[in-house]
């Protein structure tokens, strides 16, 4: 084969490999995004089962450099909030996303669990109203997390 034809074939192969690699990266990113969203929804449902109220999932994809989803919920007591936090931490570990960090204020009226792509805030209702995190993200869409009722 001529040298020119070999170069042309080589460039063509390089382009094909590059396109395939780009598709592979896009596919992995889409799978990771779906996994992250699924975890956020599963965490919201778990919080509901454990008697948290006013649960909101903020979709911050493309809006925040901190996380993709933020969950905010009211707890009923310090003990309940602590056990909900532990249950969500366990859920993250079983789904391959262990908590990176957990923190609470001195009175345990606000607990934050950071899973990197998902951040969970558990509040006592008065603390939630005071900090008004939802007010910072008024333009962020809310994810639907409740299981649709059967008709």
Secondary structure, DSSP 4 states (H G I P E B T S, - for coil): --HHHHHHHHHHHHHHHHHHHHHHHHHHHHHHHHHHHHHHHHHHHHHHHTT-EEEEEEE-TTT-SS-SEEEEEE-SSHHHHHHHHHHHHHHHHHTT---SEEEE-TTSSEEEEE-SSEEEEEE-HHHHHHH-HHHHTTTSEEPP-SPPPP-
